[in-house]
């Protein structure tokens, strides 16, 4: 998540690449340049020479069953603050009882040498206090495994128990070498390869 200077937000408004679904100018300004300040999300980068970062903004409210997503570009020097998924889980969650599962996953990860981070709608709600997360939302977590394959297996078993206990779908991605994100459930499914999502591309990776 990236926080932008005022100039950066104005630049984002000028460099909108897509808006799904289409929003009016007033709504676009409210989301990108309004208050409370909503962070930009780093998305897959385009291989260009314009030295701009590809980011996206996500609208907190769902309208007619759709959440608005805006893609745009901003210069790197307009970024004044950033947070990773691993920074998000350090936030105070006492005011968000729905997110105590995140704390449980972080503690469980610690037992198995796995670093746990949070992104997606839960992260945006924790950071902004705005209503991103709802009863049908998945919980998006990001993992780095500093232990063994067996450690990962044991953590995965606990994750499945947490899903049942909290009646929630946990969408976990684990970081593969080369910084590709791979769905953890895909790692433990049949087959010899997994789909890795990287900052610049996607690739089939061997398990």
C-alpha positions as CSV (number, residue, x, y, z in Angstrom):
1,X,0.0,0.0,0.0
2,X,1.3,3.4,-1.0
3,X,0.4,6.8,0.4
4,X,0.9,9.7,-2.1
5,X,1.6,13.3,-1.9
6,X,-1.0,15.8,-3.0
7,X,0.9,16.1,-6.3
8,X,0.9,12.3,-6.6
9,X,-2.8,12.1,-6.2
10,X,-3.4,14.7,-8.8
11,X,-1.0,12.9,-11.1
12,X,-3.0,9.6,-10.5
13,X,-6.1,11.4,-11.6
14,X,-4.5,12.5,-14.8
15,X,-3.0,9.1,-15.5
16,X,-6.1,6.9,-15.1
17,X,-5.8,3.8,-17.4
18,X,-9.0,2.0,-16.6
19,X,-12.0,2.2,-14.2
20,X,-14.2,-0.9,-13.7
21,X,-17.0,-0.1,-13.7
22,X,-17.0,3.4,-15.0
23,X,-17.2,6.2,-12.4
24,X,-17.9,9.9,-12.8
25,X,-15.3,12.6,-12.3
26,X,-16.6,13.5,-8.8
27,X,-16.5,9.9,-7.5
28,X,-13.0,9.5,-9.0
29,X,-11.7,12.5,-7.2
30,X,-13.4,11.4,-4.0
31,X,-11.6,8.1,-4.1
32,X,-8.2,9.2,-5.3
33,X,-7.8,12.7,-3.8
34,X,-10.5,12.8,-1.0
35,X,-10.5,12.1,2.7
36,X,-10.1,9.9,4.5
37,X,-7.0,9.1,2.5
38,X,-7.1,5.8,0.8
39,X,-3.8,4.2,-0.1
40,X,-2.9,3.1,-3.6
41,X,-2.2,-0.6,-4.1
42,X,0.8,-1.7,-6.2
43,X,-0.3,-3.9,-9.0
44,X,1.4,-5.8,-11.9
45,X,3.8,-3.5,-13.5
46,X,4.0,-2.8,-17.2
47,X,7.4,-3.0,-18.9
48,X,7.7,0.5,-20.2
49,X,10.3,3.3,-20.1
50,X,8.1,6.0,-18.6
51,X,9.4,5.3,-15.0
52,X,5.9,5.3,-13.6
53,X,4.5,2.8,-11.0
54,X,1.3,1.0,-11.9
55,X,-1.1,1.2,-9.0
56,X,-4.8,0.8,-8.3
57,X,-7.4,2.3,-6.0
58,X,-10.3,0.3,-4.5
59,X,-13.6,1.9,-3.5
60,X,-14.8,1.0,0.0
61,X,-18.5,0.5,-0.8
62,X,-20.0,-2.1,-3.0
63,X,-22.7,-0.7,-5.2
64,X,-25.1,-3.0,-7.1
65,X,-22.9,-6.0,-6.1
66,X,-19.7,-4.4,-7.6
67,X,-16.7,-2.8,-6.1
68,X,-15.1,0.0,-8.1
69,X,-11.5,-0.5,-9.1
70,X,-9.3,2.2,-10.7
71,X,-6.0,1.6,-12.4
72,X,-3.5,4.4,-12.9
73,X,0.2,5.4,-12.9
74,X,2.2,7.6,-10.5
75,X,5.8,8.7,-10.3
76,X,7.9,7.0,-7.6
77,X,8.9,10.4,-6.1
78,X,5.3,11.0,-5.1
79,X,5.3,8.1,-2.6
80,X,5.5,9.5,0.9
81,X,4.8,6.3,2.9
82,X,4.4,2.6,2.2
83,X,3.2,-0.5,4.1
84,X,3.7,-4.2,3.3
85,X,1.3,-7.0,4.3
86,X,3.8,-7.8,7.1
87,X,3.4,-4.2,8.4
88,X,-0.4,-4.5,8.4
89,X,-0.5,-7.3,11.0
90,X,1.4,-5.1,13.5
91,X,-1.7,-2.8,13.7
92,X,-3.9,-2.7,16.7
93,X,-6.8,-5.1,16.1
94,X,-8.6,-4.8,19.4
95,X,-11.2,-2.6,17.7
96,X,-11.8,-5.2,15.0
97,X,-13.0,-8.4,16.6
98,X,-13.6,-9.9,13.1
99,X,-9.9,-9.8,12.5
100,X,-8.7,-11.6,15.6
101,X,-8.2,-14.6,13.3
102,X,-5.3,-12.7,11.7
103,X,-3.6,-12.5,15.1
104,X,-4.2,-16.2,15.6
105,X,-2.6,-16.9,12.2
106,X,0.4,-14.7,13.0
107,X,1.0,-16.6,16.2
108,X,0.5,-20.0,14.5
109,X,2.9,-18.9,11.8
110,X,5.5,-18.1,14.4
111,X,5.4,-21.7,15.7
112,X,6.3,-23.0,12.2
113,X,8.8,-20.3,11.2
114,X,6.3,-18.7,8.8
115,X,5.9,-15.0,8.5
116,X,2.3,-14.0,8.0
117,X,1.0,-10.8,6.4
118,X,-2.4,-9.4,5.4
119,X,-3.6,-7.7,2.3
120,X,-6.9,-7.2,0.4
121,X,-10.1,-5.9,1.9
122,X,-9.2,-6.8,5.5
123,X,-5.9,-4.8,5.3
124,X,-7.7,-1.8,3.8
125,X,-10.3,-1.8,6.5
126,X,-7.6,-2.2,9.2
127,X,-5.7,0.8,7.9
128,X,-8.5,3.2,6.9
129,X,-11.4,2.1,9.1
130,X,-13.6,2.2,6.1
131,X,-16.1,-0.7,5.4
132,X,-14.1,-2.8,2.9
133,X,-14.6,-6.1,4.6
134,X,-18.0,-7.8,4.7
135,X,-19.4,-11.2,5.7
136,X,-18.8,-12.7,2.2
137,X,-15.2,-11.5,2.0
138,X,-12.2,-13.8,1.8
139,X,-9.3,-13.2,4.2
140,X,-6.2,-12.6,2.1
141,X,-2.9,-13.4,3.8
142,X,0.6,-13.5,2.4
143,X,3.3,-15.9,3.7
144,X,7.0,-16.3,3.7
145,X,8.3,-19.7,4.8
146,X,11.6,-19.6,6.7
147,X,11.2,-23.2,7.9
148,X,10.9,-26.6,6.3
149,X,8.3,-28.2,4.0
150,X,6.9,-30.0,7.1
151,X,6.5,-26.7,8.9
152,X,4.5,-25.4,6.0
153,X,2.3,-28.6,6.0
154,X,1.6,-28.2,9.7
155,X,0.7,-24.5,9.3
156,X,-1.6,-25.4,6.4
157,X,-3.4,-28.0,8.6
158,X,-4.0,-25.3,11.2
159,X,-5.2,-22.9,8.6
160,X,-7.8,-25.3,7.4
161,X,-9.0,-25.7,11.0
162,X,-9.2,-21.9,11.4
163,X,-11.4,-21.7,8.3
164,X,-13.9,-24.1,9.8
165,X,-13.7,-22.6,13.3
166,X,-14.3,-19.0,12.1
167,X,-16.5,-20.0,9.1
168,X,-14.3,-18.0,6.7
169,X,-12.4,-18.6,3.4
170,X,-8.7,-17.9,3.8
171,X,-7.0,-17.1,0.5
172,X,-3.3,-17.6,1.4
173,X,-0.5,-16.9,-1.0
174,X,3.1,-18.0,-0.3
175,X,6.1,-16.3,-1.7
176,X,8.2,-18.5,-4.0
177,X,11.8,-17.9,-5.0
178,X,11.9,-15.0,-7.4
179,X,9.1,-13.3,-5.5
180,X,6.2,-15.0,-7.2
181,X,3.0,-15.3,-5.1
182,X,1.5,-18.8,-5.3
183,X,-1.8,-19.9,-3.7
184,X,-1.1,-22.2,-0.8
185,X,-4.0,-24.5,-1.5
186,X,-2.6,-25.0,-5.0
187,X,0.8,-26.0,-3.5
188,X,-1.0,-28.9,-1.6
189,X,-3.3,-29.9,-4.5
190,X,-2.5,-32.6,-7.0
191,X,-0.1,-31.8,-9.8
192,X,3.6,-30.9,-10.3
193,X,3.3,-27.2,-11.1
194,X,1.7,-24.0,-9.7
195,X,0.8,-20.6,-11.1
196,X,3.1,-17.9,-9.8
197,X,2.0,-14.2,-9.9
198,X,4.9,-11.8,-10.0
199,X,5.4,-8.1,-10.2
200,X,5.9,-8.2,-13.9
201,X,4.5,-11.5,-15.2
202,X,2.9,-14.8,-14.3
203,X,4.7,-18.1,-14.7
204,X,4.3,-21.8,-14.2
205,X,6.6,-23.0,-11.4
206,X,7.6,-26.5,-10.3
207,X,6.4,-27.4,-6.8
